[in-house]
């Protein structure tokens, strides 16, 4: 007859998998320098020339490195009515609550 492992062992194994799998996915991206990653348009926003109405879109993407486990980078894209292009608004920087230099 097969004996099942104790509950504590199953819980610890489950926690280990829950932590290591996302960590491995993030570490794969951590090897890349953020300035070398593509910043080309992804085609998610409608063509501004073909869209006369105003557009507001909010985007989020995982951050690079270990922060990608718990953080995302967000930005907002706006296009007024009949505008020829989008304007992107984003805030970059960590440590605002610690009086770190600010960039916008």
C-alpha positions as a printed NumPy array, in Angstrom:
array([[  0.   ,   0.   ,   0.   ],
       [  1.301,   3.441,  -0.977],
       [  1.816,   5.942,   1.841],
       [  1.07 ,   9.635,   1.121],
       [  3.584,  12.28 ,   2.25 ],
       [  2.648,  14.428,   5.231],
       [  0.539,  17.524,   4.645],
       [  3.403,  19.823,   5.658],
       [  5.615,  18.344,   2.926],
       [  2.909,  18.89 ,   0.303],
       [  2.395,  22.492,   1.41 ],
       [  6.121,  23.248,   1.346],
       [  6.496,  21.672,  -2.081],
       [  3.538,  23.688,  -3.378],
       [  4.995,  26.935,  -1.989],
       [  8.379,  26.171,  -3.487],
       [  6.829,  25.671,  -6.925],
       [  4.662,  28.774,  -6.562],
       [  7.764,  30.855,  -5.87 ],
       [ 10.301,  29.312,  -8.233],
       [  8.233,  29.107, -11.414],
       [  7.488,  32.857, -11.642],
       [ 11.028,  33.596, -10.493],
       [ 12.478,  31.532, -13.342],
       [ 10.299,  33.342, -15.86 ],
       [ 11.443,  36.687, -14.496],
       [ 15.104,  35.732, -14.359],
       [ 14.961,  34.872, -18.041],
       [ 14.083,  38.511, -18.717],
       [ 16.471,  39.789, -16.051],
       [ 19.414,  38.894, -18.26 ],
       [ 18.365,  41.531, -20.781],
       [ 19.273,  45.176, -20.326],
       [ 16.175,  47.332, -20.392],
       [ 17.736,  49.718, -22.896],
       [ 18.239,  46.827, -25.336],
       [ 14.603,  45.692, -25.231],
       [ 12.349,  46.617, -28.123],
       [ 10.343,  49.802, -27.827],
       [  8.749,  49.451, -31.243],
       [  4.975,  49.974, -31.509],
       [  2.982,  46.784, -30.937],
       [ -0.046,  47.796, -32.992],
       [ -2.478,  47.65 , -30.056],
       [ -3.702,  51.226, -30.484],
       [ -5.906,  52.112, -33.444],
       [ -4.291,  54.028, -36.298],
       [ -4.625,  57.729, -35.373],
       [ -5.14 ,  58.729, -39.003],
       [ -8.092,  56.323, -39.32 ],
       [ -9.595,  57.126, -35.9  ],
       [-11.047,  60.649, -35.725],
       [-12.612,  60.222, -32.257],
       [-10.601,  60.799, -29.068],
       [ -8.784,  57.796, -27.601],
       [ -7.606,  57.091, -24.043],
       [ -5.729,  53.863, -23.376],
       [ -3.934,  52.555, -20.3  ],
       [ -1.136,  50.017, -20.649],
       [  0.89 ,  47.93 , -18.202],
       [  3.912,  45.693, -18.693],
       [  6.053,  43.701, -16.305],
       [  9.199,  45.462, -15.231],
       [ 12.623,  44.032, -16.026],
       [ 14.633,  42.231, -13.378],
       [ 13.563,  41.018,  -9.972],
       [ 10.914,  43.741,  -9.678],
       [  9.032,  41.974, -12.478],
       [  7.849,  39.465,  -9.886],
       [  5.778,  42.09 ,  -8.1  ],
       [  5.641,  45.237, -10.218],
       [  4.416,  46.566, -13.526],
       [  5.248,  49.734, -15.436],
       [  2.135,  51.641, -16.477],
       [  1.551,  54.421, -18.948],
       [ -1.37 ,  56.282, -20.467],
       [ -1.769,  57.127, -24.153],
       [ -4.081,  59.943, -25.253],
       [ -5.244,  61.217, -28.607],
       [ -7.58 ,  64.201, -28.8  ],
       [-10.286,  64.229, -31.457],
       [ -8.853,  64.506, -34.989],
       [ -5.258,  64.527, -33.675],
       [ -2.621,  63.123, -36.035],
       [ -0.724,  61.2  , -33.32 ],
       [ -0.849,  59.828, -29.78 ],
       [  0.824,  61.35 , -26.74 ],
       [  2.271,  58.985, -24.137],
       [  2.414,  59.918, -20.456],
       [  4.492,  57.886, -18.046],
       [  6.436,  58.307, -14.83 ],
       [  9.671,  56.409, -14.383],
       [ 11.65 ,  55.991, -11.204],
       [ 11.74 ,  54.189,  -7.899],
       [ 12.024,  55.706,  -4.459],
       [  9.735,  58.7  ,  -4.764],
       [  8.731,  58.194,  -1.173],
       [ 12.389,  58.507,  -0.135],
       [ 13.085,  61.883,  -1.803],
       [ 14.924,  60.252,  -4.703],
       [ 15.465,  62.293,  -7.879],
       [ 12.301,  62.385,  -9.982],
       [ 11.928,  61.942, -13.688],
       [  8.816,  62.246, -15.801]])
